[in-house]
Amino acid sequence: MREEEWVKEVSNRKDYWLCEGIIVKVMSKVLADKGYYKKKGVVRKVIDRHVGEIEMIDTKHVLRVDQEELETGIPLIGGLVRIVNGAYRGSNARLLAVDADKYCAKAELEKGLYDGRVLPAVEYEDICKIRA
């Protein structure tokens, strides 16, 4: 089982993680003077795997931002997340707990083949809040 998990992890780990419908935070200092720094937006479209068309939540402005200038969003406990990288990439899960010291979270997969499976330590950058 562990070997199967490892193979799945390696095959699904990519250098890109953006996907439509997730909530991200803009961390680009270049966009700070425009008022977008540390503001949240929803990925509406992914362009060439690494660039996202982000609709800002508070202003509805649409920006094109590289994933290097974005950060994944973590919801409150009980909120829905999408696994954006690693073994269960593309799956939705419910956030069960957060370990701030280890920068990871505990999540339970929802729907599909792995419904109900608990992931005890998913790194923050591998999960992202889903737009409700």
C-alpha positions, -999 to 999 in steps of 0.1 A, spaced: 0 0 0 28 24 9 46 17 -24 14 23 -43 9 57 -25 45 66 -33 41 58 -70 9 78 -71 26 108 -53 55 108 -78 34 105 -109 10 132 -98 35 157 -84 39 185 -110 57 219 -112 23 235 -118 -7 235 -95 -32 261 -107 -67 249 -115 -101 266 -120 -123 274 -91 -98 277 -63 -92 307 -41 -57 322 -41 -39 351 -26 -19 375 -48 16 378 -33 31 399 -62 49 430 -48 47 445 -84 9 445 -80 11 461 -45 9 497 -59 -23 487 -76 -38 474 -43 -38 437 -51 -10 426 -27 -23 399 -3 -58 402 -18 -78 371 -26 -92 360 -60 -107 331 -78 -89 313 -106 -113 316 -135 -90 302 -163 -56 286 -165 -33 296 -193 -2 275 -202 -4 256 -169 15 283 -149 -6 315 -154 -40 321 -141 -68 345 -149 -77 357 -114 -110 374 -106 -104 395 -75 -131 388 -49 -135 424 -36 -132 444 -69 -142 418 -96 -111 430 -116 -95 402 -136 -57 399 -136 -32 375 -153 -8 363 -127 19 336 -127 15 309 -101 49 319 -86 32 352 -74 2 334 -59 -4 315 -27 -29 288 -19 -58 297 4 -66 275 34 -103 276 46 -116 273 82 -118 238 97 -147 219 79 -142 239 47 -137 223 13 -103 221 -4 -90 208 -37 -58 188 -37 -37 207 -62 -6 186 -62 6 152 -51 -10 117 -49 -46 129 -49 -43 158 -73 -77 170 -85 -96 154 -56 -118 174 -33 -115 170 5 -129 185 37 -103 202 60 -103 184 94 -74 200 112 -44 223 107 -9 219 121 6 254 119 40 243 133 44 218 105 27 238 77 3 209 70 -33 199 73 -54 168 79 -81 163 53 -107 137 44 -112 130 7 -148 133 -6 -165 115 -35 -149 92 -60 -127 61 -55 -110 73 -23 -142 87 -6 -136 88 32 -98 83 31 -81 106 56 -49 123 46 -31 130 79 -5 155 68 -10 173 35 13 203 30 -4 237 28 9 243 -8 -8 211 -19 -43 221 -10 -64 251 -17 -98 265 -7 -126 260 -32 -150 287 -42 -184 278 -27 
